[in-house]
Each structure stands twice: as structure tokens, then as C-alpha cells.
């Protein structure tokens, strides 16, 4: 099927062009913030008091946004584009050419959470859990934006739903961006919500974090089998291993460790 003709620029205000990708980031962060507010303000989800107040959550929004953007950009440069940036350092700030890494954004947000928690006397694992619960919302909108931009397309495919992307040659490919939106976004959000609302996962600090990290890793590794690797890197081993897989494997281990740690610990007392 042909790629739908979608202008990556949503609208312009004078000389300023507003891209769908930027809108996706804003919408994802804002909806995640609203969902996080609901979690904090629902007493039955916690064994005792919520780990932070609504005001503290509102303050953290700025920290999270900075961690996502800076971490995502720096991570992309280090993991995917370092040779090009080394040859042309100005490329590092050319954000209009794209280039954001989820793994880098995760690292940046994690650092922001640790610093914010220490500064405000907040239990860091519980803050991790709140953020982990809402991240799939941003992932969903981000992957939809990737599809709108016609970037990060999949491998060649003869599936009925395969798409001919304008910048990827004349052959049909897997719409891997939509696969990621479904797995990393919708499915993972539902799994985490069931764990929180049905099984009281927030009462065991670290469990939701581990479930998210392991769930994302499994989702990403799965989709990498359908996604075309970044052209500047290609396959790292044997025509199947990609950088996305390589970066996700440690996440899977850490996620399983966090789940085991939370299950072994005594539940927070009411």
C-alpha cells in the first residue's frame, strides 16, 4: 500500500514551522503528567501516603522534559551518529535533521529522577514507578510521529499492510513504527495499568519500574526483527543483531532484577 501523504509540518506561524514530531513530544508529556497526577491522587493504590505531592509532581514535569530531550539527543549522537558528529560537530545541534534515542532519553530521565528525588526527600523507587507507568503514553505518540515523518521504517515485506515509504525506495516495507506504537505504547500501558489497579503493584516499590523496563526491552527486541537497522550502523552481527537489540538486552536483565528485588522486599506498610 502507498504511504499516506502526510505533511510532517502540522502548521506554521510566520517563519516558524511546527512539526508533528514536536507536537507528539508535548502531547505525550502532558498526557503522561495528567495520568501521573491521577496515580498520585488515588490513595488506594499506595500502601501508605503517596510518595510525592501534586505540587512536587508538577515541579518534576520540567525536570522530566529536560531529561528526555537532552538525554535523547545525546544518546542518539553516542549510539548512532558519533562518527558523523565527530567529523562535523555542528551536526550535534542540528535537531531539525532528527535524531533522538529512547535509550538516551531513558538515561537522561533516570538521572533527572534521582536528582529530583534526593533534592526533595522522595523515595526514588516510587518516583521511578510513577514515571514508568506513564512513559508508554509518550512512546505511543512518538512512534506515530515517526510514521508520519516516514522515518525508521521496517524491512522489506510482502504483507498486505506493508507500506511504500517515499524515502525508502520503491519496495514495500513493514510499518515497524506502528508495531512499536502498539507494543511499546498500547500493550505496555495496559499491562502496567492492570498491574497497578488490579494487583496493587505500586505498593511494592520498584515492581512497576522493572515491569516497564523488561516489557519495553522485549517489545523493542521483537520489533527490531522487522525494523530496518540505521543505515550508518547496519547489522552488528550475522545479519540480524542491531544496535536497538544490543541496547535492550541489558534493560531486560535490569528489569527482571528490579521485579525480583521488589517481590523479595517486604511490602510497604500501610
Secondary structure as UniProt FT lines:
FT   STRAND          9..13
FT   TURN            14..15
FT   STRAND          16..19
FT   HELIX           20..40
FT   HELIX           43..45
FT   HELIX           54..80
FT   HELIX           82..87
FT   HELIX           89..93
FT   HELIX           95..97
FT   HELIX           102..120
FT   HELIX           124..149
FT   TURN            160..161
FT   STRAND          163..164
FT   TURN            166..167
FT   HELIX           176..180
FT   HELIX           181..187
FT   HELIX           188..197
FT   TURN            198..199
FT   HELIX           201..203
FT   TURN            205..206
FT   HELIX           207..224
FT   TURN            225..226
FT   TURN            231..233
FT   TURN            238..240
FT   HELIX           243..264
//
